[in-house]
Amino acid sequence: MLRDLSPQSFLMGLLTAFVGFSSSFAVVLQGIKATGATDAEAASGLMALSIAMGLCGIVLSVWKRMPISIAWSTPGAAFLASVGTLDGGFAVAVGAFLVSSLLIVAAGLFRPLNRVVQAIPAPLANAMLAGVLITLCLAPVKAVAFNPWLGLPIVIAFFVGGAVNRLLAVPTALIAFVLVLVFGINIEPDALAHVGDSLMPSPIFVLPAFTWAALISIALPLFIITMASQNIPGITVLRVNGYEPPPGPLFTATGIFSLLSAPFGGHAVNLAAITAAMCAGEDAHPDPKRRYWSAVICGIGYVILGLLAGAVTAAVALAPKILIEAVAGLALVAAFSGSAMAAFKDAESREAAAITFIVTASGISFGGISGAFWGLLAGGAVMGLAAVARRMKGRPKAK
């Protein structure tokens, strides 16, 4: 293995870890806190996820000798931010994380369940994801309205960085956030001392609780979003780059590591898509057989960054909440535009996708069950009625 390690793979692995962590940790923190977690529990969840995805990536890459990059479920975290706190608080959310993880394990072990997920119409899955993401995507606008002197530098930095290199957009916005935090906000010395004291986060075990509302509102949509928007595209990215990984064992592995992180506040880890392309492409190494080292180095980087999660969470807490939401929203703009375009691409399913998007984006829950579930159900009903109407029109009239 050591002969396969190259400076090119090493540097690409470090870059991938930095981009993967910095571009979406704000979304993850926002999602975990929205379900009722304290700052300490959110730091524990961020640490657990980062370590889990790092170790999972190392194990799978070494085992399969493929650049299998793992990430936390960013769309899943955005979904959690839209759901908010349910009755029972963070404990019922953790219970839902466990059930979602078990479903991912089952999807890897049992092909019929995997096929069920893949059978969900793509326009509806994308419309549900777009409806989930739009709430956070509005945060940059709200941040500018809240305080232009604080919000505008973050937004401008995002677009300037993105104009130079798409991968630099979110890290540049994050740097602007730090500068705004340092020079634009009055911070008490005691608060700064707390950041230093929080350098190493403490893992916090959360005793899970289970309710039907949480299982339907969080576990089922989180499972669908993680599989449809992360795991399945992650397999596609690897295949596009010339690898043929067995989907089942990879899904099962991500479910197991998600299961291990859940009691400490982690919602889900999964196959990466964007960062997977970085590790699996030619920039990682000209020889495809040696690119797996980039994913291994990336995994090591994630573990190290996870150990700094306490300081990251404490620093973020110093700023007004809307500013870190703005960074999270900017990080999701590309995902929102991609899912929205895919949802409304086909004229035949456009109306059903629109209903799914509207109901999901409304954020309204019925019977304690979140809008994402009802959006998927409503869109499916509209699509089903349209299919029946088309069949009726196609039948010859009775004489």
C-alpha positions as CSV (number, residue, x, y, z in Angstrom):
1,M,0.0,0.0,0.0
2,L,2.7,2.5,0.9
3,R,4.2,2.2,-2.6
4,D,0.9,3.4,-4.0
5,L,1.0,6.6,-1.9
6,S,2.0,9.7,-3.9
7,P,2.3,13.4,-3.2
8,Q,-0.5,14.0,-5.7
9,S,-2.9,11.7,-3.8
10,F,-1.8,13.1,-0.5
11,L,-2.5,16.7,-1.4
12,M,-5.8,15.9,-3.1
13,G,-6.9,14.0,0.0
14,L,-6.1,17.0,2.2
15,L,-7.9,19.4,-0.1
16,T,-10.9,17.1,-0.2
17,A,-11.1,16.9,3.6
18,F,-10.9,20.7,3.9
19,V,-13.5,21.3,1.2
20,G,-15.9,18.6,2.5
21,F,-15.8,19.8,6.1
22,S,-15.7,23.6,5.5
23,S,-18.3,23.7,2.8
24,S,-21.1,22.0,4.8
25,F,-20.3,21.9,8.6
26,A,-22.5,24.9,9.0
27,V,-25.5,23.1,7.5
28,V,-24.9,20.1,9.8
29,L,-24.7,22.2,12.9
30,Q,-27.8,24.1,11.9
31,G,-29.7,20.8,11.3
32,I,-28.7,19.2,14.6
33,K,-29.4,22.3,16.6
34,A,-32.8,22.7,14.9
35,T,-33.9,19.3,16.3
36,G,-33.4,20.5,19.9
37,A,-29.7,19.8,20.5
38,T,-27.7,22.0,22.9
39,D,-24.4,23.5,21.7
40,A,-22.5,20.7,23.5
41,E,-24.7,18.0,21.9
42,A,-24.3,19.7,18.5
43,A,-20.5,19.6,18.9
44,S,-20.7,16.0,19.9
45,G,-22.8,15.2,16.8
46,L,-20.5,17.1,14.5
47,M,-17.5,15.2,16.0
48,A,-19.2,11.8,15.8
49,L,-20.2,12.4,12.1
50,S,-16.7,13.6,11.1
51,I,-14.9,10.7,12.7
52,A,-17.5,8.2,11.4
53,M,-17.2,9.4,7.8
54,G,-13.4,9.5,8.1
55,L,-13.1,6.0,9.5
56,C,-15.7,4.6,7.1
57,G,-13.9,6.1,4.1
58,I,-10.5,4.7,5.3
59,V,-12.0,1.2,5.8
60,L,-13.9,1.0,2.5
61,S,-11.0,2.5,0.4
62,V,-8.4,0.1,1.8
63,W,-10.8,-2.8,1.6
64,K,-11.9,-2.3,-2.0
65,R,-8.7,-0.4,-3.2
66,M,-11.0,2.3,-4.7
67,P,-11.3,6.0,-3.9
68,I,-14.5,5.7,-1.9
69,S,-15.1,9.0,-0.3
70,I,-17.6,9.3,2.6
71,A,-19.5,12.4,3.6
72,W,-22.2,13.4,6.1
73,S,-25.7,13.8,4.7
74,T,-25.8,17.5,3.9
75,P,-29.2,17.4,2.3
76,G,-30.3,15.3,5.4
77,A,-29.1,18.0,7.7
78,A,-30.9,20.7,5.7
79,F,-34.0,18.6,6.0
80,L,-33.6,18.5,9.8
81,A,-33.4,22.3,9.8
82,S,-36.8,22.4,8.1
83,V,-38.4,19.9,10.5
84,G,-37.4,21.6,13.8
85,T,-37.9,20.2,17.3
86,L,-40.6,17.6,17.8
87,D,-42.3,16.6,21.1
88,G,-39.7,14.7,23.1
89,G,-36.8,17.0,22.0
90,F,-33.5,15.8,20.7
91,A,-33.9,12.3,22.2
92,V,-36.7,11.4,19.7
93,A,-34.5,12.9,16.9
94,V,-31.7,10.5,17.9
95,G,-34.2,7.6,18.0
96,A,-35.1,8.6,14.4
97,F,-31.5,8.7,13.4
98,L,-31.0,5.2,14.6
99,V,-34.1,3.9,12.7
100,S,-32.9,5.7,9.5
101,S,-29.5,4.1,9.9
102,L,-31.0,0.7,10.3
103,L,-33.0,1.2,7.1
104,I,-29.8,2.1,5.2
105,V,-28.2,-1.1,6.5
106,A,-31.3,-3.0,5.4
107,A,-31.2,-1.4,2.0
108,G,-27.7,-2.7,1.5
109,L,-28.5,-6.2,2.7
110,F,-31.9,-6.6,1.0
111,R,-32.1,-5.7,-2.7
112,P,-35.9,-5.3,-2.7
113,L,-35.7,-2.4,-0.2
114,N,-33.0,-0.8,-2.3
115,R,-35.2,-1.2,-5.4
116,V,-38.1,0.5,-3.6
117,V,-36.0,3.6,-2.9
118,Q,-34.8,3.6,-6.5
119,A,-38.4,3.3,-7.7
120,I,-39.4,6.6,-6.1
121,P,-40.0,8.9,-9.1
122,A,-36.9,11.1,-9.5
123,P,-39.0,14.3,-10.1
124,L,-40.7,13.8,-6.7
125,A,-37.5,12.9,-4.9
126,N,-35.8,16.0,-6.3
127,A,-38.8,18.2,-5.7
128,M,-38.9,17.1,-2.0
129,L,-35.2,17.9,-1.7
130,A,-35.6,21.3,-3.3
131,G,-38.5,22.1,-0.9
132,V,-36.3,21.1,2.0
133,L,-33.3,23.2,0.8
134,I,-35.2,26.4,0.0
135,T,-35.7,27.4,3.6
136,L,-31.9,27.6,4.2
137,C,-31.2,29.0,0.8
138,L,-33.3,32.1,1.8
139,A,-31.0,32.7,4.8
140,P,-28.3,34.8,2.9
141,V,-31.1,37.3,1.8
142,K,-32.3,37.5,5.4
143,A,-28.8,38.0,6.7
144,V,-28.3,41.0,4.4
145,A,-31.7,42.4,5.5
146,F,-30.7,41.8,9.2
147,N,-27.4,43.7,8.8
148,P,-26.0,44.6,5.4
149,W,-22.5,45.3,7.0
150,L,-22.4,41.8,8.3
151,G,-24.3,39.9,5.7
152,L,-23.0,41.4,2.5
153,P,-19.3,40.5,2.9
154,I,-20.3,36.9,3.3
155,V,-22.4,36.8,0.2
156,I,-19.9,38.8,-1.9
157,A,-17.0,36.6,-0.8
158,F,-19.0,33.5,-1.9
159,F,-19.5,34.8,-5.4
160,V,-16.0,36.2,-5.8
161,G,-14.5,32.9,-4.6
162,G,-16.8,30.9,-6.8
163,A,-15.8,33.1,-9.8
164,V,-12.2,32.1,-9.3
165,N,-12.9,28.4,-8.6
166,R,-16.2,26.7,-7.8
167,L,-14.6,24.8,-5.0
168,L,-13.4,28.0,-3.3
169,A,-16.9,29.6,-3.0
170,V,-17.9,28.2,0.4
171,P,-14.4,28.3,2.0
172,T,-14.2,32.0,0.9
173,A,-17.6,32.7,2.4
174,L,-16.4,31.0,5.6
175,I,-13.3,33.1,5.7
176,A,-15.5,36.2,5.3
177,F,-17.7,34.9,8.2
178,V,-14.6,34.6,10.4
179,L,-13.5,38.2,9.5
180,V,-17.0,39.5,10.2
181,L,-16.9,37.7,13.5
182,V,-13.5,39.2,14.5
183,F,-14.0,42.7,13.2
184,G,-17.7,43.3,13.1
185,I,-19.0,41.8,16.3
186,N,-18.2,42.8,19.9
187,I,-17.1,39.6,21.6
188,E,-16.7,39.4,25.4
189,P,-13.3,38.0,26.6
190,D,-15.1,35.3,28.5
191,A,-16.7,34.1,25.3
192,L,-13.3,33.9,23.6
193,A,-11.9,31.9,26.5
194,H,-14.8,29.5,26.1
195,V,-13.7,28.8,22.5
196,G,-10.3,27.8,23.7
197,D,-11.7,25.6,26.5
198,S,-13.9,23.8,24.0
199,L,-11.0,22.8,21.7
200,M,-11.6,19.1,22.4
201,P,-15.3,18.3,22.4
202,S,-16.7,15.7,24.8
203,P,-18.8,12.9,23.2
204,I,-22.3,13.1,24.7
205,F,-24.4,10.0,24.7
206,V,-28.1,10.7,24.1
207,L,-30.5,8.1,25.3
208,P,-32.8,7.7,22.3
209,A,-36.6,7.8,22.5
210,F,-39.0,6.6,19.9
211,T,-42.3,8.1,18.7
212,W,-44.4,7.4,15.6
213,A,-44.3,11.1,14.7
214,A,-40.5,11.2,14.7
215,L,-40.2,7.9,12.8
216,I,-42.5,9.2,10.0
217,S,-41.4,12.9,10.2
218,I,-37.6,12.3,10.5
219,A,-36.5,8.7,10.0
220,L,-38.3,7.8,6.8
221,P,-37.6,11.1,4.9
222,L,-34.0,11.2,6.2
223,F,-33.5,7.6,4.8
224,I,-35.0,8.5,1.4
225,I,-33.0,11.8,1.1
226,T,-29.8,10.1,2.1
227,M,-30.2,7.2,-0.3
228,A,-31.7,9.1,-3.2
229,S,-29.5,12.2,-3.1
230,Q,-26.2,10.8,-1.8
231,N,-25.7,7.0,-1.8
232,I,-27.1,6.3,-5.2
233,P,-25.4,9.3,-6.9
234,G,-22.2,8.3,-5.1
235,I,-22.2,5.0,-6.8
236,T,-22.7,6.7,-10.1
237,V,-19.7,9.1,-9.6
238,L,-17.5,6.1,-9.0
239,R,-18.8,4.3,-12.1
240,V,-18.3,7.4,-14.3
241,N,-14.6,7.3,-13.2
242,G,-14.2,3.7,-14.2
243,Y,-14.8,1.9,-10.9
244,E,-17.4,-0.8,-10.4
245,P,-18.1,-0.9,-6.7
246,P,-20.7,-3.4,-5.2
247,P,-23.5,-1.0,-4.0
248,G,-24.9,-3.3,-1.3
249,P,-21.8,-3.6,0.9
250,L,-21.1,0.1,0.6
251,F,-24.6,1.0,1.6
252,T,-24.4,-1.4,4.5
253,A,-21.1,0.1,5.7
254,T,-22.4,3.6,5.7
255,G,-25.5,2.5,7.6
256,I,-23.3,0.8,10.2
257,F,-21.1,3.9,10.8
258,S,-24.3,6.0,10.8
259,L,-25.6,3.7,13.5
260,L,-22.5,4.1,15.6
261,S,-22.6,7.9,15.4
262,A,-26.3,8.3,16.0
263,P,-26.3,7.9,19.9
264,F,-23.8,10.8,20.0
265,G,-25.9,13.1,17.9
266,G,-24.9,12.2,14.3
267,H,-27.8,12.0,11.8
268,A,-26.2,10.0,8.9
269,V,-23.0,9.4,6.8
270,N,-23.2,8.3,3.2
271,L,-21.2,7.9,0.0
272,A,-20.0,11.3,-1.2
273,A,-20.8,12.8,-4.6
274,I,-18.9,16.0,-5.2
275,T,-15.9,15.1,-3.0
276,A,-16.0,11.6,-4.5
277,A,-15.3,13.1,-7.9
278,M,-12.3,14.9,-6.5
279,C,-10.8,11.7,-5.1
280,A,-11.8,9.5,-8.0
281,G,-10.7,11.8,-10.9
282,E,-7.3,12.1,-12.7
283,D,-6.2,15.0,-10.4
284,A,-5.8,12.5,-7.6
285,H,-3.4,10.4,-9.7
286,P,-3.0,9.4,-13.4
287,D,-3.2,5.7,-12.4
288,P,-6.7,4.8,-11.3
289,K,-5.4,1.9,-9.1
290,R,-3.5,4.4,-6.9
291,R,-6.2,6.9,-6.4
292,Y,-7.6,5.2,-3.3
293,W,-4.9,6.8,-1.2
294,S,-6.6,10.2,-1.8
295,A,-9.8,8.9,0.0
296,V,-7.7,7.4,2.8
297,I,-5.9,10.7,3.4
298,C,-9.2,12.5,3.2
299,G,-10.6,10.1,5.9
300,I,-7.7,10.9,8.2
301,G,-8.3,14.6,7.6
302,Y,-11.9,14.2,8.6
303,V,-11.0,12.4,11.9
304,I,-8.6,15.2,12.8
305,L,-11.2,17.9,11.9
306,G,-13.8,16.1,14.0
307,L,-11.6,16.4,17.1
308,L,-11.7,20.2,16.6
309,A,-15.5,20.2,16.4
310,G,-15.9,21.7,19.9
311,A,-13.9,24.8,19.0
312,V,-15.7,25.2,15.7
313,T,-19.1,25.0,17.4
314,A,-18.2,27.5,20.2
315,A,-16.8,30.0,17.6
316,V,-19.9,29.8,15.5
317,A,-22.1,30.4,18.6
318,L,-20.4,33.8,19.0
319,A,-22.1,35.2,15.9
320,P,-25.8,36.0,15.3
321,K,-27.5,32.8,14.2
322,I,-28.6,34.2,10.9
323,L,-24.9,34.7,9.7
324,I,-24.0,31.0,10.0
325,E,-27.4,30.2,8.4
326,A,-26.3,32.4,5.5
327,V,-23.1,30.4,5.1
328,A,-25.1,27.2,5.2
329,G,-27.6,28.6,2.7
330,L,-24.9,29.6,0.2
331,A,-23.4,26.1,0.5
332,L,-26.8,24.7,-0.6
333,V,-27.5,27.0,-3.6
334,A,-25.9,24.6,-6.1
335,A,-27.8,21.6,-4.6
336,F,-31.0,23.5,-4.7
337,S,-30.7,24.6,-8.3
338,G,-29.7,21.1,-9.4
339,S,-32.6,19.4,-7.6
340,A,-35.1,22.0,-8.8
341,M,-34.0,21.7,-12.4
342,A,-34.2,17.9,-12.2
343,A,-37.7,18.1,-10.5
344,F,-39.3,20.3,-13.2
345,K,-37.4,19.1,-16.3
346,D,-40.2,16.7,-17.6
347,A,-43.5,18.4,-18.5
348,E,-45.4,15.2,-17.8
349,S,-44.5,15.1,-14.1
350,R,-44.1,18.9,-13.6
351,E,-47.4,19.4,-11.8
352,A,-46.8,16.5,-9.3
353,A,-43.3,17.8,-8.7
354,A,-44.7,21.3,-8.0
355,I,-47.2,19.9,-5.5
356,T,-44.4,18.0,-3.7
357,F,-42.2,21.1,-3.7
358,I,-45.0,23.4,-2.4
359,V,-46.2,21.1,0.4
360,T,-42.6,20.4,1.5
361,A,-41.5,24.0,1.4
362,S,-44.5,25.1,3.4
363,G,-43.0,23.5,6.5
364,I,-46.5,22.8,7.7
365,S,-46.9,19.5,9.6
366,F,-50.1,17.5,10.0
367,G,-50.7,15.2,12.9
368,G,-47.1,15.9,14.1
369,I,-45.7,14.6,10.8
370,S,-43.4,16.9,8.8
371,G,-44.2,18.5,5.4
372,A,-41.5,16.4,3.6
373,F,-43.5,13.2,4.1
374,W,-46.8,14.8,3.1
375,G,-45.2,16.5,0.1
376,L,-44.0,13.2,-1.3
377,L,-47.4,11.6,-0.6
378,A,-49.3,14.5,-2.2
379,G,-47.0,14.5,-5.3
380,G,-47.4,10.8,-5.6
381,A,-51.2,11.0,-5.5
382,V,-51.2,13.7,-8.2
383,M,-48.8,11.7,-10.4
384,G,-51.0,8.6,-9.9
385,L,-54.2,10.4,-10.8
386,A,-52.5,11.8,-13.9
387,A,-51.4,8.3,-14.9
388,V,-55.0,7.0,-14.5
389,A,-56.4,9.9,-16.5
390,R,-54.0,9.2,-19.3
391,R,-55.0,5.5,-19.4
392,M,-58.7,6.5,-19.4
393,K,-58.1,8.8,-22.4
394,G,-56.2,6.1,-24.2
395,R,-59.1,3.5,-24.0
396,P,-61.4,3.1,-27.0
397,K,-64.9,4.3,-26.4
398,A,-67.5,1.6,-25.8
399,K,-70.0,1.1,-28.7
